Amino acid sequence: QIFLNAQTWAVLSDLATPERADQAMQAARARLYQPYGPLLFSPAYTTPDPLIGYLTRYAPGARENGGVYVHAACWAVLAERKLHGATAAYLLLRSFCPVVRGQEPELYSAEPYVMPGNVEGTASQFPGRAGWTWYTGSAAWYLRAFVEGVLGIVAQLDGIHLPEDLPTDWDHFRMRRSYRNALYDIT
C-alpha cells in the first residue's frame, strides 16, 4: 500500500509540488515510521510472488520485505531535512542509530558499533532486531545522511553549503571536511 522510496524520492527529486511532497512525507511518517526506523513498505508480503521477485521470499518484516532497509531510511533522513529541517532529520536518523539501538541489546541483537543493512519490521516476530551487519553501503549512506541531512553540510559545484539550522537543543558542532584539496574546520 505504501513504499518509502516513492515518498522520499518525490521530495528528493523535486518532482512533487511542495504540497504533494509534504503529503508524501506525512504519509510515510504516519504509516512507515517506527521507533527503530522507517519501514521500506507496508504491509509486508506473506507469500512469495514470482512477479515481484526475491524480496517476497524473505519472512514478513525481514530485510526488504517490510523491514527497515537502511539505504532507504537514509534517503528518508535527507527528505526530512529538505522539507522539515535539521530536527526532523536528526530524530529520524537517531531512531535507527546503532549506538542508540544497542542500548537495548535484547531487542537490537547486533553490534552497537557497526551499521546494519536492515532492521526487522512490525510484521516480524522480532521487530527492531538488526541484521546483515558490517554492510559498508549502509554505513556510507548513514554517514552521508548525518553530514548532509542532520548537519546540513553539502558539497556542490559552487562550493560547500553550510547549515541554516541545527537540531533543537544543539548549540554547535564541529567537524573537519576535505573539499577540493583543502581541509575545512567547520564550527
Phi, psi and chi 1 to 4 in degrees:
 res  aa     phi    psi   chi1   chi2   chi3   chi4
   1 GLN       -  -35.5  -66.1  177.2    1.8      -
   2 ILE  -142.9  137.9 -175.0  169.1      -      -
   3 PHE  -126.5  121.1 -177.9   41.3      -      -
   4 LEU   -56.7  -42.2 -176.0   62.8      -      -
   5 ASN   -62.1  -37.2  -74.7   -9.6      -      -
   6 ALA   -64.3  -37.9      -      -      -      -
   7 GLN   -68.8  -50.3  -50.6  -54.1  106.5      -
   8 THR   -73.1  -39.0   58.9      -      -      -
   9 TRP   -74.1  -20.3  -77.4   99.0      -      -
  10 ALA   -62.2  -35.0      -      -      -      -
  11 VAL   -79.3  -51.9  173.9      -      -      -
  12 LEU   -63.9  -32.0  -63.7  173.5      -      -
  13 SER   -83.1   -9.5   67.8      -      -      -
  14 ASP    64.1   21.7  -69.3  -38.2      -      -
  15 LEU   -81.6  -28.5  -70.5  176.2      -      -
  16 ALA   -84.2  145.1      -      -      -      -
  17 THR   -65.0  161.1   63.9      -      -      -
  18 PRO   -54.4  -40.3  -28.9   36.5      -      -
  19 GLU   -65.8  -44.8 -179.4 -179.4  -77.4      -
  20 ARG   -68.3  -37.2  -64.2  -77.7  -68.5 -176.7
  21 ALA   -61.5  -44.0      -      -      -      -
  22 ASP   -65.1  -40.7 -168.6   54.3      -      -
  23 GLN   -61.5  -41.5  -72.2  174.3  -14.1      -
  24 ALA   -61.5  -45.4      -      -      -      -
  25 MET   -74.2  -31.7  -67.9  -52.5  -68.1      -
  26 GLN   -65.2  -38.1  -70.3  -59.4  -26.6      -
  27 ALA   -65.8  -40.7      -      -      -      -
  28 ALA   -62.7  -44.8      -      -      -      -
  29 ARG   -59.6  -44.4  -77.9 -179.7  172.7 -175.6
  30 ALA   -72.1  -34.2      -      -      -      -
  31 ARG  -114.0  -15.8  -60.7 -173.4   56.8 -157.3
  32 LEU  -119.4  -29.8  -63.4  173.4      -      -
  33 TYR   -71.2  130.1  -74.0   22.1      -      -
  34 GLN  -122.9  167.0  -59.5  -61.8  -41.6      -
  35 PRO   -61.5  -17.6  -21.8   30.9      -      -
  36 TYR  -112.2   17.8   44.3   82.2      -      -
  37 GLY   122.1  170.0      -      -      -      -
  38 PRO   -84.9  130.9   30.0  -33.2      -      -
  39 LEU   -66.2  149.6  -56.2  176.3      -      -
  40 LEU   -68.0  -41.2 -177.4   57.9      -      -
  41 PHE  -159.6  167.4   58.7   79.9      -      -
  42 SER  -152.4  139.2 -179.1      -      -      -
  43 PRO   -79.8  164.9   30.7  -35.0      -      -
  44 ALA   -75.7  154.2      -      -      -      -
  45 TYR   -73.8  139.3  -69.4   94.7      -      -
  46 THR  -108.9  -12.2   55.9      -      -      -
  47 THR  -136.1  146.0   57.4      -      -      -
  48 PRO   -61.2  140.8  -23.5   33.9      -      -
  49 ASP  -131.0  106.0 -174.5  -26.2      -      -
  50 PRO   -63.5  -21.3   18.8  -26.8      -      -
  51 LEU   -73.4  -28.9  -65.2  175.7      -      -
  52 ILE   -88.6  -44.0  -66.5  171.0      -      -
  53 GLY   121.5 -161.9      -      -      -      -
  54 TYR   -58.1  -35.3   76.3   94.2      -      -
  55 LEU   -63.8  -23.3   68.1   86.3      -      -
  56 THR   -74.2  -11.7   65.0      -      -      -
  57 ARG   -87.9  -11.1  -68.3 -169.3  -57.1  -94.4
  58 TYR   -73.1  154.0  -68.1  130.3      -      -
  59 ALA   -60.6  146.9      -      -      -      -
  60 PRO   -54.7  128.8  -25.8   35.2      -      -
  61 GLY    88.4   -7.1      -      -      -      -
  62 ALA   -96.7  141.1      -      -      -      -
  63 ARG    48.9 -129.0  -58.5 -163.5   42.3 -174.5
  64 GLU   -74.9   -8.2  -70.2  101.9  -39.4      -
  65 ASN   -89.3   69.4 -172.6   10.0      -      -
  66 GLY    83.7   15.6      -      -      -      -
  67 GLY   -99.3 -175.8      -      -      -      -
  68 VAL   -87.0  108.0  176.2      -      -      -
  69 TYR   -92.7  113.7 -172.1   61.0      -      -
  70 VAL   -61.7  -36.2  171.6      -      -      -
  71 HIS   -55.1  -51.8  -75.2   70.0      -      -
  72 ALA   -65.3  -35.7      -      -      -      -
  73 ALA   -61.9  -38.2      -      -      -      -
  74 CYS   -66.4  -38.6  -69.3      -      -      -
  75 TRP   -64.8  -32.8  -59.7  -29.9      -      -
  76 ALA   -65.6  -37.0      -      -      -      -
  77 VAL   -60.2  -45.2  170.1      -      -      -
  78 LEU   -64.0  -38.1  -63.7  172.4      -      -
  79 ALA   -68.1  -39.4      -      -      -      -
  80 GLU   -60.6  -43.2  -74.6  -71.4   -3.6      -
  81 ARG   -59.8  -44.9  172.2   62.3  177.7 -148.0
  82 LYS   -62.7  -39.2 -170.0  169.7 -171.4  173.4
  83 LEU   -93.7  -41.2  -77.8 -174.4      -      -
  84 HIS  -121.3    2.9  -58.6  116.3      -      -
  85 GLY    91.4 -176.0      -      -      -      -
  86 ALA   -65.1  -39.8      -      -      -      -
  87 THR   -65.3  -44.2  -60.6      -      -      -
  88 ALA   -61.8  -42.1      -      -      -      -
  89 ALA   -64.2  -43.8      -      -      -      -
  90 TYR   -63.6  -45.2  174.3   64.0      -      -
  91 LEU   -62.2  -39.8  -68.3  173.7      -      -
  92 LEU   -69.1  -45.3 -177.0   58.7      -      -
  93 LEU   -59.8  -41.4 -175.1   97.2      -      -
  94 ARG   -64.6  -29.5 -170.8  173.9  163.9   76.7
  95 SER   -63.5  -26.9   71.9      -      -      -
  96 PHE  -119.5   22.6   59.7  100.2      -      -
  97 CYS   -71.1  125.3  173.2      -      -      -
  98 PRO   -57.8  -37.9  -20.5   29.5      -      -
  99 VAL   -65.5  -44.0  174.3      -      -      -
 100 VAL   -67.8  -48.5  173.4      -      -      -
 101 ARG   -63.9  -33.7  -62.4  -73.9  -59.9  122.7
 102 GLY   -67.8   -9.7      -      -      -      -
 103 GLN   -71.6  -10.6  -67.6  173.8    8.5      -
 104 GLU  -121.5   71.6  -62.3  179.4  -72.8      -
 105 PRO   -60.7  -30.1   19.2  -28.4      -      -
 106 GLU   -68.0  -23.8   66.6  -75.0   -9.4      -
 107 LEU   -94.5  -39.5  -62.6  175.3      -      -
 108 TYR   -78.0  -44.0 -169.7   61.4      -      -
 109 SER    58.2   33.2  -62.5      -      -      -
 110 ALA  -146.5  170.7      -      -      -      -
 111 GLU   -65.0  129.8  -51.5   93.3  -31.8      -
 112 PRO   -80.4    0.4   29.2  -35.1      -      -
 113 TYR  -112.0   14.8   46.4   81.8      -      -
 114 VAL  -142.7  146.0   64.7      -      -      -
 115 MET   -79.7  128.1 -165.7   73.1 -129.3      -
 116 PRO   -82.8  163.7   32.0  -35.6      -      -
 117 GLY   -80.4  -26.3      -      -      -      -
 118 ASN  -156.5  163.7   57.5  -87.6      -      -
 119 VAL  -133.5  136.0  176.6      -      -      -
 120 GLU   -68.5  145.0  -65.2 -163.8   28.8      -
 121 GLY   -97.8 -170.3      -      -      -      -
 122 THR   -63.6  -27.2   54.1      -      -      -
 123 ALA   -79.4   -9.4      -      -      -      -
 124 SER   -81.9  155.6  167.8      -      -      -
 125 GLN   -78.1   -5.7   64.7 -174.7   69.2      -
 126 PHE  -128.7   59.1  -56.4  105.7      -      -
 127 PRO   -60.4  136.1   18.6  -26.4      -      -
 128 GLY    92.3   -6.5      -      -      -      -
 129 ARG   -79.3  129.2 -179.7  176.9   68.5  177.8
 130 ALA   -79.7  154.3      -      -      -      -
 131 GLY  -149.4  163.7      -      -      -      -
 132 TRP    57.2   54.6 -154.2   16.5      -      -
 133 THR   -75.8  169.6   56.2      -      -      -
 134 TRP    64.1   33.0  -63.1   94.4      -      -
 135 TYR   -97.6  103.3 -175.6   52.8      -      -
 136 THR   -65.8  -28.1   57.4      -      -      -
 137 GLY   -61.7  -39.2      -      -      -      -
 138 SER   -67.4  -40.2  -67.2      -      -      -
 139 ALA   -63.3  -40.8      -      -      -      -
 140 ALA   -64.7  -43.5      -      -      -      -
 141 TRP   -67.5  -35.2  -87.6  109.3      -      -
 142 TYR   -64.8  -42.8 -166.6   81.1      -      -
 143 LEU   -60.6  -45.6  175.8   62.7      -      -
 144 ARG   -63.2  -41.7 -175.7  168.4  179.8  176.6
 145 ALA   -62.1  -36.0      -      -      -      -
 146 PHE   -70.5  -50.4 -177.9   73.0      -      -
 147 VAL   -66.8  -48.5  171.5      -      -      -
 148 GLU   -85.3  -42.6  -66.8 -177.3   12.6      -
 149 GLY   -77.8  -43.1      -      -      -      -
 150 VAL   -92.9  -53.3  175.2      -      -      -
 151 LEU   -74.7  -26.4  -61.0 -179.6      -      -
 152 GLY    79.8   18.0      -      -      -      -
 153 ILE   -94.5  114.1  -61.5  172.6      -      -
 154 VAL  -127.2  123.6 -179.0      -      -      -
 155 ALA   -86.9  126.1      -      -      -      -
 156 GLN  -132.7  175.6  -64.2 -178.6  -27.8      -
 157 LEU   -58.0  -36.2  -72.4  175.4      -      -
 158 ASP   -88.5    7.9   62.2  -15.1      -      -
 159 GLY   127.6 -172.9      -      -      -      -
 160 ILE   -89.0  127.7  -66.2  179.9      -      -
 161 HIS   -96.2  129.8  -67.1 -107.8      -      -
 162 LEU  -100.1  158.9  -61.2  177.5      -      -
 163 PRO   -67.6  149.4   26.6  -34.9      -      -
 164 GLU   -94.8  -18.9  -62.8  176.6   16.3      -
 165 ASP  -147.3  160.5   63.6  -26.3      -      -
 166 LEU  -120.9  161.2  -66.2  174.8      -      -
 167 PRO   -57.6  146.3  -26.4   35.8      -      -
 168 THR   -53.5  142.7  -55.6      -      -      -
 169 ASP    78.2    1.3  -60.8  -29.1      -      -
 170 TRP   -96.8  126.7  -75.9   31.8      -      -
 171 ASP   -85.5  -35.2  -65.7  -33.6      -      -
 172 HIS  -167.4  174.1   67.9  -77.5      -      -
 173 PHE  -150.0  166.9   70.5   88.6      -      -
 174 ARG  -142.2  135.2 -178.3  176.1  179.0 -162.2
 175 MET  -152.2  158.8   74.5  170.7  -75.2      -
 176 ARG  -107.0  137.0  -70.4 -172.8  176.3  177.6
 177 ARG  -137.2  122.1  169.8   71.0  160.3   89.4
 178 SER   -86.2  142.1   60.9      -      -      -
 179 TYR  -159.6  122.7 -178.6   71.7      -      -
 180 ARG    49.8   57.0  -65.6 -172.9  178.6  159.5
 181 ASN    62.2   24.7  -63.6  -40.2      -      -
 182 ALA  -133.2  153.4      -      -      -      -
 183 LEU  -112.3  120.9 -178.3   62.9      -      -
 184 TYR  -102.1  133.5  -66.6   86.7      -      -
 185 ASP  -104.2  104.7 -168.7   -9.5      -      -
 186 ILE  -103.6  125.1  -58.5  166.6      -      -
 187 THR  -124.2      -  -57.7      -      -      -
